[in-house]
């Protein structure tokens, strides 16, 4: 391995091809810093990290390095909602307005929690001009979205709520549980389960943070000629991919996009979730298909559960039962209950493809070829 991208950690011998693919990501696919974890039947089989936390390549990526996850954070939020369902605090069939009465305004009274979490609520973003500060404004922005008229008829299609689902979900969660998603993750996932996961990032952990590196031309609005659902989700405002390098971004409570973690913690979370952290009936309800078809924002086929992206076109391997979430630029975390695996990859050099990042494809293909 070239000295510019040292690899450290553990890899079982039978997954030598996966380690090779991880190393090739640095040599052939321009990774700067990254981590990879695979848990098989509850036991860690791969836990690797390598490269650099910074663009200048002066700070080595460590086992405990944290990086902004973008939408891979959404899977963490989905698991938090499933924990509340398991505790009997909510049903996915509850109407959002039953817990958050103001949300029922302007034709949204029939939207269920499952519909909201599966991007069917017609609230893919703001329909009046918005700034990045609005995305980070918490309760104020939640109130604004609750007053908004849906962009399409709720329940008729999905339209990826790229950022807005984080604003809506944490307010709904607080109405049900009492804590925001940020506080719940801090108390229950980081505290109770000892998982190195946070919504946002405490300044005390800034020394472990990886710098986000992106092509200067990359923007969330790079999806072609935009429709109304896409404008709301991706271009009002357009997002600079280096926003996670801004302390204001890291201070926010935004479970759609500003989670910070590493591959080892995310894989452990998914392994716990599928391995008995919630009852089988809760797992089935959380991962049931709620809508499928061409997503109005993504412009491509998608299968959505209650907050999870369900496997389609082999993005998470060959088994349809796999579920998880991927993030802008290349990160992902998923579980495959059929194969008995949980897998995650986190990195700081953002790719430009909406799906099928070649680094992801190489790693996932190598895993399934080895099991």
Order of alpha helices (4+ residues) and beta strands (2+ residues): beta-alpha-beta-beta-beta-alpha-alpha-alpha-alpha-alpha-alpha-alpha-beta-alpha-alpha-beta-alpha-alpha-beta-beta-beta-beta-beta-beta-alpha
